[in-house]
């Protein structure tokens, strides 16, 4: 019987040691769970704040899109009324003789440019150096081309529609 009590007490001691180990393990697991809940709560809060910021930005985007649409509508309406000024639509049309005339004769700044071109490029063409002569002839041709286009525009037989047709290849003419 003493042996039975000894065995029972040893078993009880082993059970106590086992329970103590399990209790320590439960404490570690509960601590890990508490830490994970803290991190999870922190991440959940951050996620919530990020969602709030995203919603705020989304609302701002919608408001800005609405403002842009309103501005476009106002601009479109103001173009019809003439309140906003004159809109110039640029096209890729070739310059006509009339364009050269308006640019270099009618406009005061164009006249200054034309006088500057004349002073720079309309000088004695021929020199002892053949290359320099060719360069001066090339420079002179630009000035002569502009002058010829201006003369065409001042001609009484000039028609801009005919010149446009000629420039686009729809008509053959003697303009040059």
C-alpha positions as CSV (number, residue, x, y, z in Angstrom):
1,X,0.0,0.0,0.0
2,X,2.8,2.3,0.7
3,X,4.1,1.5,-2.8
4,X,0.6,2.4,-4.1
5,X,0.7,5.7,-2.3
6,X,4.2,6.3,-3.6
7,X,3.2,5.6,-7.1
8,X,0.1,7.7,-6.7
9,X,2.1,10.6,-5.3
10,X,4.6,10.3,-8.1
11,X,1.8,10.3,-10.6
12,X,0.2,13.3,-8.8
13,X,3.6,15.0,-9.0
14,X,3.9,14.3,-12.7
15,X,0.3,15.5,-13.2
16,X,1.1,18.7,-11.3
17,X,4.3,19.2,-13.4
18,X,2.2,18.5,-16.6
19,X,-0.5,21.0,-15.5
20,X,2.1,23.6,-14.6
21,X,3.7,23.2,-18.1
22,X,0.2,23.4,-19.7
23,X,-0.6,26.5,-17.6
24,X,2.6,28.2,-18.8
25,X,1.8,27.2,-22.4
26,X,-1.7,28.6,-22.0
27,X,-0.3,31.9,-20.6
28,X,2.1,32.1,-23.6
29,X,-0.7,31.5,-26.0
30,X,-3.0,34.0,-24.3
31,X,-0.2,36.6,-24.4
32,X,0.4,35.9,-28.1
33,X,-3.4,36.1,-28.7
34,X,-3.6,39.4,-26.8
35,X,-0.6,40.7,-28.9
36,X,-2.2,39.6,-32.1
37,X,-5.5,41.1,-31.1
38,X,-3.7,44.4,-30.4
39,X,-1.9,44.3,-33.7
40,X,-5.1,43.3,-35.5
41,X,-7.0,46.1,-33.8
42,X,-4.3,48.5,-34.8
43,X,-4.3,47.3,-38.4
44,X,-8.1,47.4,-38.4
45,X,-8.0,51.0,-37.2
46,X,-5.5,51.9,-39.8
47,X,-7.5,50.2,-42.5
48,X,-10.6,52.1,-41.3
49,X,-8.8,55.4,-41.5
50,X,-7.5,54.5,-45.0
51,X,-11.0,53.7,-46.1
52,X,-12.2,57.0,-44.7
53,X,-9.4,58.9,-46.5
54,X,-10.2,57.0,-49.7
55,X,-13.9,57.9,-49.4
56,X,-12.9,61.5,-48.8
57,X,-10.6,61.5,-51.9
58,X,-13.4,59.8,-53.9
59,X,-15.8,62.6,-52.9
60,X,-13.2,65.2,-53.8
61,X,-12.7,63.6,-57.2
62,X,-16.4,63.6,-57.9
63,X,-16.6,67.2,-56.8
64,X,-13.7,68.2,-59.1
65,X,-15.2,66.3,-62.0
66,X,-18.4,68.2,-61.5
67,X,-16.5,71.5,-61.4
68,X,-14.8,70.6,-64.6
69,X,-18.1,69.7,-66.3
70,X,-19.5,73.0,-65.0
71,X,-16.5,75.0,-66.3
72,X,-16.8,73.2,-69.7
73,X,-20.5,74.0,-69.9
74,X,-19.9,77.6,-69.0
75,X,-17.1,77.9,-71.5
76,X,-19.2,76.3,-74.2
77,X,-22.1,78.7,-73.4
78,X,-19.8,81.7,-73.2
79,X,-18.3,80.9,-76.6
80,X,-21.8,81.0,-78.1
81,X,-22.5,84.4,-76.4
82,X,-19.2,86.0,-77.2
83,X,-18.5,86.8,-73.6
84,X,-15.3,84.9,-73.3
85,X,-13.3,86.4,-76.3
86,X,-12.4,85.1,-79.6
87,X,-11.4,81.5,-80.2
88,X,-8.9,80.9,-82.9
89,X,-8.8,77.4,-84.5
90,X,-5.4,76.7,-86.0
91,X,-5.2,74.7,-89.1
92,X,-2.3,73.3,-91.0
93,X,-3.0,75.2,-94.2
94,X,-0.2,76.4,-96.4
95,X,0.7,80.1,-96.3
96,X,-0.8,82.0,-99.3
97,X,0.5,85.2,-100.8
98,X,-2.2,87.0,-98.8
99,X,-0.7,85.6,-95.6
100,X,2.8,86.9,-96.6
101,X,1.3,90.3,-97.4
102,X,-0.5,90.5,-94.1
103,X,2.5,89.3,-92.1
104,X,5.3,91.4,-93.7
105,X,3.5,94.5,-95.1
106,X,0.4,95.3,-93.1
107,X,1.8,94.4,-89.7
108,X,4.4,97.0,-88.4
109,X,6.5,94.3,-86.8
110,X,6.4,92.3,-90.0
111,X,7.7,95.4,-91.9
112,X,10.6,95.6,-89.3
113,X,11.4,92.0,-89.9
114,X,11.3,92.4,-93.7
115,X,13.7,95.4,-93.5
116,X,16.0,93.4,-91.3
117,X,16.0,90.5,-93.8
118,X,16.7,93.0,-96.6
119,X,19.7,94.5,-94.7
120,X,21.1,91.0,-93.8
121,X,20.5,89.0,-97.0
122,X,20.2,91.4,-99.9
123,X,23.8,92.5,-100.4
124,X,26.4,91.8,-103.0
125,X,26.0,88.1,-103.8
126,X,29.3,87.3,-105.5
127,X,32.6,87.0,-103.6
128,X,36.0,85.3,-104.3
129,X,34.9,82.2,-102.3
130,X,32.5,80.0,-104.2
131,X,31.0,78.6,-101.0
132,X,30.2,82.0,-99.6
133,X,28.7,83.0,-103.0
134,X,26.4,79.9,-102.8
135,X,25.4,80.7,-99.2
136,X,24.6,84.3,-100.1
137,X,22.5,83.3,-103.1
138,X,20.6,80.8,-100.9
139,X,19.9,83.5,-98.3
140,X,18.9,85.9,-101.0
141,X,16.4,83.4,-102.5
142,X,14.5,83.4,-99.2
143,X,14.1,87.1,-99.3
144,X,13.2,87.1,-103.0
145,X,10.6,84.3,-102.4
146,X,8.9,86.4,-99.7
147,X,9.0,89.5,-101.9
148,X,7.5,87.6,-104.8
149,X,4.6,86.3,-102.6
150,X,3.9,89.8,-101.4
151,X,3.9,91.0,-105.0
152,X,1.5,88.3,-106.0
153,X,-0.9,89.4,-103.2
154,X,-0.8,92.9,-104.5
155,X,-1.5,91.9,-108.1
156,X,-5.0,92.8,-109.4
157,X,-5.4,89.3,-110.8
158,X,-4.8,87.6,-107.5
159,X,-7.4,85.3,-106.0
160,X,-6.7,83.5,-102.8
161,X,-9.1,80.7,-103.6
162,X,-7.2,80.0,-106.8
163,X,-3.9,80.0,-105.0
164,X,-5.2,77.6,-102.3
165,X,-6.4,75.3,-105.1
166,X,-3.0,75.5,-106.8
167,X,-1.1,74.9,-103.5
168,X,-3.3,71.8,-102.7
169,X,-2.6,70.5,-106.1
170,X,-6.2,70.9,-107.4
171,X,-5.2,73.5,-110.0
172,X,-2.1,74.3,-112.0
173,X,-1.2,77.9,-112.2
174,X,1.7,80.3,-112.8
175,X,2.0,81.5,-109.1
176,X,5.6,81.4,-107.8
